[in-house]
Amino acid sequence: MFNQAGWAHCSSVCVVKRCIDILGALVGLAIALPVAIAVAIANSLDNPGPLFYSQTRCGLAGRTFKVWKFRSMVTNADQIKHLVSNQAKGLVFKNDNDPRVTRVGRFLRKTSLDELPQFWNVLMGDMSLVGTRPPTLDEVERYQPHHWNRLPVKPGITGEWQANGRSNVQDFEDIVKMDFAYQQKWSVLYDIQLIVKTVWVVLKREGAV
């Protein structure tokens, strides 16, 4: 257990992490605004519909929140999900050639631009710049006991999984192991390292679908 000095250190580090989150979120939203205009125009020409897509996810301690993205799929994607085969193993859903993804959506995913609206989630405190992968409700409903150990950490836009595997990771248990590894190695410096690595991976488009 932490002594008084330990708790004080933990609290101060968490404040630093939150300050980095707020600063990063403001920068990210400034970038997202002009991108949103371009995406709205492109979507109106390619596949008219809402600019944003939201989905309920589980965050810190299992609290639910709406995660936001630029829409990269057809408008009825959730209703026809059962028609698409899952190429991944376990509780995560992946298909490298998902027919629900629009032409604009494929570009957004390749460049990770679809995730820019999540900076709003970070600003609101539902997510962090760096953390674990935010699970969907249907995933959590099928959790095994050890999976619940992912939830004491605030989910992040990026993390161990995104920086070191992205779409190349096809097994849910591998994602779980990466989330546990992040919890063990976490520090402000390690968060910064993962942010820098994620930017590099995104620019090189490694592991993107």
C-alpha positions as CSV (number, residue, x, y, z in Angstrom):
1,M,0.0,0.0,0.0
2,F,1.0,3.6,-0.6
3,N,2.2,5.7,2.3
4,Q,1.3,9.4,2.5
5,A,4.3,10.3,0.3
6,G,3.4,7.6,-2.2
7,W,-0.1,8.9,-2.6
8,A,1.1,12.4,-3.0
9,H,3.5,11.3,-5.7
10,C,0.8,9.4,-7.5
11,S,-1.6,12.3,-7.3
12,S,1.0,14.8,-8.7
13,V,1.8,12.4,-11.6
14,C,-1.9,12.1,-12.4
15,V,-2.2,15.8,-12.5
16,V,0.7,16.0,-14.9
17,K,-0.9,13.3,-17.1
18,R,-4.2,15.2,-17.1
19,C,-2.4,18.5,-18.1
20,I,-0.7,16.8,-21.0
21,D,-4.1,15.3,-22.0
22,I,-5.7,18.8,-22.0
23,L,-2.9,20.4,-24.0
24,G,-2.8,17.5,-26.5
25,A,-6.6,17.6,-26.8
26,L,-6.6,21.3,-27.6
27,V,-3.9,20.8,-30.3
28,G,-5.7,17.8,-31.7
29,L,-9.1,19.6,-31.9
30,A,-7.4,22.5,-33.7
31,I,-6.2,20.1,-36.3
32,A,-9.6,18.3,-36.4
33,L,-11.6,21.4,-37.3
34,P,-10.2,21.9,-40.9
35,V,-10.1,18.2,-41.4
36,A,-13.8,18.0,-40.5
37,I,-14.7,20.5,-43.2
38,A,-12.8,18.4,-45.8
39,V,-14.3,15.1,-44.6
40,A,-17.8,16.6,-44.6
41,I,-17.4,17.6,-48.3
42,A,-15.8,14.3,-49.3
43,N,-18.5,12.3,-47.5
44,S,-21.3,14.3,-49.1
45,L,-19.9,13.3,-52.6
46,D,-19.1,9.7,-51.8
47,N,-21.6,8.5,-49.2
48,P,-24.0,11.2,-47.8
49,G,-24.8,10.9,-44.1
50,P,-23.7,12.1,-40.7
51,L,-20.1,13.5,-40.4
52,F,-19.6,11.8,-37.0
53,Y,-20.1,8.3,-35.7
54,S,-20.5,7.5,-32.0
55,Q,-20.4,4.3,-30.1
56,T,-20.9,3.5,-26.4
57,R,-17.7,2.2,-24.9
58,C,-16.6,1.3,-21.3
59,G,-14.0,3.6,-19.7
60,L,-12.4,3.9,-16.4
61,A,-13.9,1.5,-13.8
62,G,-16.4,0.4,-16.4
63,R,-18.2,3.7,-16.7
64,T,-19.8,4.1,-20.1
65,F,-19.3,7.0,-22.5
66,K,-19.8,7.9,-26.2
67,V,-16.6,7.7,-28.2
68,W,-16.6,9.9,-31.3
69,K,-15.0,9.3,-34.8
70,F,-15.4,10.7,-38.3
71,R,-17.8,8.3,-40.0
72,S,-15.8,5.8,-42.1
73,M,-18.6,3.3,-42.9
74,V,-22.0,3.3,-44.5
75,T,-24.8,4.7,-42.4
76,N,-26.4,1.3,-41.5
77,A,-23.0,-0.3,-40.7
78,D,-24.1,-1.5,-37.2
79,Q,-27.3,-3.1,-38.5
80,I,-25.4,-5.2,-41.1
81,K,-22.4,-6.2,-39.1
82,H,-23.6,-9.7,-38.8
83,L,-23.2,-10.1,-42.6
84,V,-19.4,-9.5,-42.3
85,S,-17.0,-12.2,-41.2
86,N,-14.7,-11.7,-38.3
87,Q,-11.0,-12.3,-39.1
88,A,-9.9,-11.8,-35.6
89,K,-9.8,-14.2,-32.7
90,G,-11.6,-13.6,-29.4
91,L,-13.7,-10.6,-28.4
92,V,-12.4,-8.1,-31.0
93,F,-14.0,-7.6,-34.4
94,K,-11.8,-7.1,-37.5
95,N,-12.1,-7.5,-41.2
96,D,-9.3,-6.1,-43.5
97,N,-11.7,-5.8,-46.4
98,D,-14.9,-4.8,-44.6
99,P,-17.4,-3.9,-47.3
100,R,-19.1,-1.5,-45.0
101,V,-16.1,0.9,-45.2
102,T,-16.6,3.7,-47.7
103,R,-13.9,5.0,-50.1
104,V,-13.4,8.1,-48.0
105,G,-13.5,5.9,-44.9
106,R,-10.6,3.7,-46.2
107,F,-8.5,6.8,-46.5
108,L,-9.5,8.1,-43.1
109,R,-8.5,4.8,-41.5
110,K,-5.3,4.5,-43.4
111,T,-4.2,7.8,-42.1
112,S,-6.0,7.5,-38.7
113,L,-7.8,10.8,-39.4
114,D,-11.1,9.1,-38.4
115,E,-9.9,9.2,-34.8
116,L,-9.3,12.9,-34.5
117,P,-12.8,13.6,-32.9
118,Q,-11.6,11.5,-29.9
119,F,-9.6,14.5,-28.8
120,W,-13.0,15.8,-27.6
121,N,-13.3,12.6,-25.4
122,V,-9.9,13.4,-24.0
123,L,-10.8,17.0,-23.3
124,M,-14.0,15.9,-21.5
125,G,-12.0,13.4,-19.4
126,D,-13.5,10.2,-20.7
127,M,-10.3,9.2,-22.4
128,S,-6.6,10.0,-22.2
129,L,-4.1,10.6,-25.0
130,V,-2.5,7.3,-23.9
131,G,-4.2,4.3,-22.2
132,T,-5.8,1.0,-22.9
133,R,-8.1,0.2,-25.7
134,P,-11.7,1.2,-24.9
135,P,-13.9,-2.0,-25.1
136,T,-17.4,-2.1,-26.5
137,L,-20.4,-3.1,-24.4
138,D,-20.8,-6.5,-26.1
139,E,-17.1,-7.2,-25.4
140,V,-17.4,-6.5,-21.7
141,E,-20.6,-8.7,-21.5
142,R,-18.4,-11.6,-22.5
143,Y,-15.4,-10.8,-20.4
144,Q,-13.5,-13.6,-18.6
145,P,-12.4,-12.7,-15.0
146,H,-8.8,-11.6,-16.0
147,H,-10.2,-9.2,-18.6
148,W,-11.7,-7.0,-16.0
149,N,-8.2,-5.9,-15.0
150,R,-8.1,-3.7,-18.1
151,L,-10.7,-1.3,-16.7
152,P,-8.9,0.4,-13.8
153,V,-7.0,2.4,-16.4
154,K,-8.6,5.3,-18.4
155,P,-8.7,4.3,-22.1
156,G,-6.6,6.1,-24.6
157,I,-6.5,7.3,-28.2
158,T,-3.3,5.4,-28.4
159,G,-1.5,2.9,-26.3
160,E,0.7,-0.2,-26.4
161,W,-1.6,-1.9,-28.9
162,Q,-1.8,1.0,-31.3
163,A,1.9,1.9,-31.2
164,N,3.2,-1.6,-31.4
165,G,0.7,-3.5,-33.5
166,R,-2.4,-1.7,-34.7
167,S,-4.3,-3.8,-37.1
168,N,-1.6,-6.5,-37.3
169,V,-2.8,-7.7,-33.9
170,Q,-5.6,-10.2,-34.6
171,D,-5.9,-12.0,-31.3
172,F,-7.9,-10.3,-28.5
173,E,-5.7,-11.9,-25.8
174,D,-2.7,-10.3,-27.4
175,I,-4.4,-6.9,-27.0
176,V,-5.2,-7.8,-23.4
177,K,-1.5,-8.6,-22.7
178,M,-0.4,-5.3,-24.3
179,D,-2.9,-3.4,-22.1
180,F,-1.5,-5.2,-19.0
181,A,2.0,-4.4,-20.1
182,Y,1.1,-0.7,-20.4
183,Q,-0.2,-0.7,-16.9
184,Q,3.0,-2.2,-15.6
185,K,5.3,0.2,-17.5
186,W,3.2,3.4,-17.1
187,S,4.9,6.7,-16.4
188,V,4.6,10.2,-17.9
189,L,7.8,9.6,-19.8
190,Y,6.5,6.3,-21.2
191,D,3.3,8.0,-22.3
192,I,5.3,10.6,-24.2
193,Q,7.4,7.8,-25.8
194,L,4.2,6.0,-27.0
195,I,2.8,9.3,-28.4
196,V,5.9,9.9,-30.4
197,K,6.0,6.3,-31.6
198,T,2.3,6.5,-32.6
199,V,2.9,9.6,-34.7
200,W,5.8,7.9,-36.4
201,V,3.7,4.7,-37.1
202,V,0.8,6.7,-38.4
203,L,3.0,8.7,-40.7
204,K,4.5,5.5,-42.1
205,R,1.0,4.0,-42.2
206,E,2.2,0.8,-40.5
207,G,-0.5,-1.7,-39.6
208,A,-3.3,0.5,-40.9
209,V,-6.4,-1.0,-42.6
